[in-house]
Amino acid sequence: MSLTARTIRNVLSGPGLLLAGSAVLLFLLTFVLWPLVTAAATPSLQVWQDVLAGSRWRQVAFSTLWLTALSTTSAITLGLVFALAVTKLRVPGWRYFAWVPLLGLFSPPFVGALAIILLFGRNGLITSQLLGLDVSLYGWHGVWFSQTLSFFPLAYMVLVGVLRRVPSSLEQAASGYGSGSLAVLRHVTLPLARPGILAATLFVSLGVLSDFGTPMILGGRFRVLATEAYNRVTGWGDLQGGAVLGFLLLVPALIIYFVQARFAAADRFATVGGRGSFDAPLRTSGWGRGLVTGLCGAVTLVLVAKLGAILVGGFATVWGFDYTPTLSHLNWLTTRSADLINTMQYALLAAVLGTVVSLFAAFLVHAVRVRGRGALDLLTLLPAAVPGTLLGIAFVLTFNTGPLKLTGTAAIIIITMTVGALPTAYRICAAALQQVNRSLFEAASNLGAGWLAILRDLAVPLLRGPAGSAATLLFIHSIGTLSAVIFVVAPGRNLASVSILNLAEEGYWGGAAAIATVLMVLAGLVLLLARLLLGRNFRPFESL
Amino acid sequence: MTTPASAVELRGVSKSYGAVQAVRDLSLVVPEGSFTTLLGPSGCGKTTALRMVAGFIDPDRGDVLIGGKSQLGVPSFRRRAAMVFQDFALFPHMTVATNIGYGLRHRRMSAGVRSARVAEVLAFLQLEAQSGRHPHELSGGQQQRVALGRALAVRPEVLLMDEPLSNLDAKLRVRLRAELRSVQRELGLSTVHVTHDQEEALAISDQVAVMSEGAIRQVGPPRELYERPADRFVADVMGETNYLEPDAVEREGDATFVWLDGQRLVVRDATDGATAHAVLLVRPEWFSLTPCQGATLPVSYLGSEYRGASEFHSFRLPGGEPVGVESGPGSSLNMQAGAAASIHLGHGRALLTLR
C-alpha cells in the first residue's frame, strides 16, 4: 500500500503540475487561510476584553450550545428512526419514506422556518385556523422545532449510509441464534453503527451550531452567537466585536469537526466486509412496526405541509386571515428579479469554480499525492468547520481594504458561496478518486501519458458523475446560503436568500413565500437535471 | 567470447521503504528474447524489482538498464518497457480498440498508421469481434488479452507482467499461460514476469529467479531449479520436498554416495563438498513403490490422497519423520494405516544439498 503510495509521484510529475498545484494552493491560502488570520488579528485586545467582560456573551454562548445539543439530538433521533425504518425494518411504504427526507433538500433552513411560521405560528394554518390555538413560536422552542425538521433530512442521509454498511449477514446470524429483532438492533446493528452514528451526530451539530437563518426568523429575543454577531455588525456597526463572537463560534466548531473526523475514520475502519451480502429486513413485532410507521407518516405529512405552505403562501391574499387566491405577491418577483438573477448567475459560477477547485485539489491530494498533501487536504476541508457568520465577517475584514479590494463585486459573493460548499464538493471528488484503482494511472503513464493527459483522459471522464454531483450540491448550497453572503452583498448585488429574510422580517409572508418558491423550484429542477444527465452516477450524498 | 545481449539488467539495486528493505543489492540479467520470471512469496520484493524496471520506482542504489542504457531518471512514459498489470488496469470508459490504441496516442504517428496498428493487434489476439466493447462486457480471459494487446501495441523492447494470470480461475490460467508463452515466442519479445505460482513459473519461463527477502536466491532454467535447487528455500519454493538425514557421506572422484539405513546410494551433489551441513532432498515422485537399484527404506503406511493423474502416499520413517511419495495412476495401495511397507530410491535420483 505504501508502496504504490510512494510511487505514483514518480508517475505524475512535470512543471505544469507544479503550476496547477500552486494555483489551487494560492486560492485556498487567499480565500480560506488569509481571511481567518485577518479576522483573528483585526480585533484589538481591547475589543476582545470588552466583549468578553460583559455577561451577555456567556449567556448567548450558553444558549447556542444547549440549543445545538437539543436540536441535534432530536434531528438525529428522527433521522435514525427514519433510516432504520427504511434500511433495516422495511416498514410498509419504506420505498416512499426513503424519498421523503429528500424533500427537505429543496429548501434551506430559513425557508423551512418561514414555512413553520405559516403552519404553526400565531396565525398559522394548523395552530390557529384548524386547532384554534393561540401560540407563539418565537423563542427557543420555535427554533428547536424548526431546526429539528430542517436538519433531520441531513441526519437521515448520512445515517442511511452508516446503517447500510452494517452487514445484514451479521444481523441474520444474530437472528439465527434466536435473538428478537429489538435485541438484534440493540446488540448488533447499533453497536456496529455507533462510530458512524456519532460521526453523523457531530456532522449535523456542526450545521445546527452555525445555523443563522432559523434563529434569525424564529428566535425573537432568543439569541445565538450567529445572530448576535450579525446584530453587532449590522446594528452597531461593530465588525471587530462581531469577529470576536464569530471566533467564539469557531471554538466548538473546530472541536466538533476534529472529533467528528476521528469517528468517521473509525466508522470506515469498523465496516470491513459486508458488501454484496443481500439485505433482509429484520422481523419486528406488530406494535413496534406500527409505531415507527406512524411516526414516519406523521413526519412525512409535516414535510409535505411545509412545502405546500411555501407554494400556497405565495398565492394567498393575507396568510392567516384571507386565503383568497391572488397573484399580487408575484409582483415581488419582478421587483426583486435582479436578486433572483444574481442568485442564479453567482450560484452557477460558484458551482463551476468550486467543482474545478475541488477536482484539482482531490487530484493533487489523492492521485498525484503531492508533497504536503496533508496540509492541502486540511486546508480544503477547513471551511467545513468555519461557521458561515465568521466566514462572512472575515471576508469583509479582509477584502474591504488592503491589497485585494473586492467589496461590492460579484467575485466576493461567488467566492463566499464557493468556499462555503468547497468541503462537501471536495469530499465527493476525493472519495471517488480513492475508488479509482491506482494502477489505471500507472498504466496510462507507462503507455506514454503525462499528467495532463491522465487528468484529461482518466480523472475527468471517470469522475464525471462525482464532479456533476459536486457541482449540483454547490449550486443548491449557493442559492440557499445566507449566513456568510449576507455580509458581502451590496446594493445592486443582492441575493434572493437575503431578500426572503428581509421580507419575512418585515412580515411580507406572501412575497417571501413567492421568492422561496422560485428558489425551491430551481433547486428541484437542478436536481432533476443532474439525475437525468448523470443517471446512476448521480449519488451526491454518499460521501457526506 | 560473446555473451547474449541483455534486454534488461539490474545492477546491484536496493530500495527501502522506511525501515523495510524491499530489495537489497539485487543483480539480474534478462537475456534478449527470453522469458524471465521472478518467483517468490508475497513481500519478497519481486514486484518492487519489476516496478523499478517499469519506472514507477527509482532505486536507492544501483542501476537499471534497458537495451544496455541506464534508465535512472527516465520517467515511465519514456521507457520502452510496457507493463501488463495484475488487475489489468483497463480504462473502464474506453472501448477495447481505444484501450489498445491508448499508448499510440502519445506517440507521433498519423491516425491511419495508428488504426492500422490497432487492427493488427486486434487480429493478432483474435479480439476483432470485441473491438467496440467496453472492458466490463468482456470475460476475464478477454480482458487479459486486451491488457496484453495494449502493451504490445506500443511495440516495446521489453514486456513486463505483474502476476498477469492471478485474477483468473485455475483452468483459464493454464490455458492463457500457454497463449502468453506462444505470443512471446512468436514476437521474440524479452519479457520479465512476476508470479508467486511455481507451477506457472516452471511452465512458462526460460529463466526463473527465485527471490526471498529482497534478494535472489538462485537463477536458472526451470528444470535446473527443480532438479538441482541450491538450497532448501529454493527447493521448497519449486515444489514438494522430502528431506532425509544421511548416516554418512562419501566422495570418490566425481561421485558422491550417502549411507541410508545401511545401504550405499549414489546421489547427485549440489554442496561443493560441504559435508557437515548436507541433507538429502528427495522429491515425492523420485521415490518408487517397486524395488529398484538403490536403497530400500522400511516405513509405516499413513494414508493416500487421490490426485487424478497420480496418487500421493504418506508414510512414516522408523525415526518418526513423515515422507511423501507420488506415483502414477492406478498405484493405489491396499493397506491399513499403520501397516509396514517399504519404499525405494534409485541411484542418482536424490540430491545432496545444503540445509
Contacts between the chains, C-beta under 8 A, distances in Angstrom:
chain1	res1	chain2	res2	distance
A	2	B	17	5.9
A	2	B	18	8.0
A	3	B	17	6.7
A	3	B	22	7.4
A	3	B	47	7.6
A	3	B	48	6.8
A	3	B	51	7.9
A	6	B	17	6.9
A	6	B	57	7.5
A	7	B	51	6.3
A	7	B	56	4.3
A	7	B	57	5.0
A	8	B	56	7.7
A	10	B	55	7.1
A	10	B	56	5.9
A	10	B	57	6.5
A	10	B	58	6.5
A	10	B	75	7.2
A	10	B	76	7.2
A	11	B	56	6.0
A	11	B	75	7.7
A	11	B	76	5.8
A	13	B	75	7.3
A	437	B	87	6.1
A	437	B	89	6.6
A	439	B	85	4.6
A	439	B	86	7.5
A	439	B	87	5.7
A	439	B	89	3.9
A	440	B	89	5.1
A	440	B	91	6.4
A	442	B	54	7.7
A	442	B	56	5.8
A	442	B	76	7.4
A	442	B	83	7.4
A	442	B	85	7.2
A	442	B	89	6.9
A	443	B	83	6.9
A	443	B	85	5.9
A	443	B	89	3.9
A	443	B	91	7.7
A	443	B	150	7.7
A	444	B	91	7.5
A	444	B	102	7.1
A	445	B	56	7.9
A	445	B	75	7.6
A	445	B	76	4.9
A	445	B	77	5.3
A	446	B	54	6.0
A	446	B	55	7.5
A	446	B	56	7.8
A	446	B	76	5.0
A	446	B	77	6.8
A	446	B	79	8.0
A	446	B	81	7.7
A	446	B	82	6.4
A	446	B	83	4.8
A	447	B	77	7.1
A	447	B	82	7.1
A	447	B	102	5.4
A	447	B	103	3.4
A	447	B	106	6.6
A	447	B	150	6.9
A	447	B	154	6.3
A	448	B	77	4.4
A	448	B	78	8.0
A	448	B	103	5.5
A	448	B	105	7.6
A	448	B	106	3.2
A	448	B	107	6.3
A	448	B	154	7.1
A	449	B	77	6.3
A	449	B	102	7.6
A	449	B	105	7.9
A	449	B	106	5.6
A	450	B	77	6.7
A	450	B	106	7.8
A	453	B	105	7.9
A	453	B	106	6.7
A	457	B	91	7.5
A	457	B	102	7.6
A	458	B	91	6.6
A	461	B	93	5.0
A	462	B	92	7.2
A	462	B	93	6.2
